Amino acid sequence: MCDKLSPVPLLSEYYSVFSKLVLTICFIYCMYSILFVDVESEDIDIGQLSKGDLDKIEADSFWCMSKLLEGIQDNYTFAQPGIQTKVAALKELTLRIDGNLAGTLIVEVF
């Protein structure tokens, strides 16, 4: 048995995180939709939504998750080009703002 934790997350961990993100997005769209339904009481019931409303929530949630993944995909592919691009942009910004700090970071980090 290995005593060390794996540095590579398991696929189930990714699925768990993505599931939580989608659930949060769905919840936000449900609450937004319910606000526009006449609610007599303080109790909020997803059953108040029509099949059409639920289909719209599902489509909007899918679109949001797709856009989110599209924006972070380069951070999780081989050689992580997204992260490398962001580090290069941060390096350029630091050079423009504080050359001394940038010089120290280049010597110490790179």
Helices and strands as residue ranges (DSSP letters): H 11-35, G 46-48, H 51-72, G 73-75, H 81-97, H 99-108
